[in-house]
Amino acid sequence: MKGAGRKKEKETRAKPHIRRDDIVYVIAGRDKGKRGKVLHVSPQKGVALVEGINIIVKTIRPDPQVAQSGGFVRREGPITLSNIQLFCSHCQKPTRIARKVSGDRKERICKRCKNPIGKA
Ligand SMILES: [Zn+2]
């Protein structure tokens, strides 16, 4: 019977290593080699929106009711989290992160240069 099964929740899977406002490097796909800022992360779907990456062009129909004129809208499309890697601003390379606990705060540090990620 369809629909009666229990939901498969995969929330126990690894937390995304990427967060909003991170700079990421695209390691696979159409925009391979580019980098951009993370606009949004969907852990459940395992995807992220990255500024300037995976741009899709949507056609907008004119809709007089909302004073919308027709045309095209360029928008970021979702990219699979496994296709992007965090970009370290210190070593200027995509990197993997390590977690460090300092006090009651968890910090993410670059595995290459050991500098904290995402902090100026
Ligand atoms: Zn680094």
Boltz pocket constraint, residues with backbone or C-beta under 6 A from the ligand:
constraints:
  - pocket:
      binder: B
      contacts: [[A, 88], [A, 89], [A, 90], [A, 91], [A, 92], [A, 93], [A, 95], [A, 110], [A, 111], [A, 112], [A, 113], [A, 114], [A, 115]]
      max_distance: 6.0
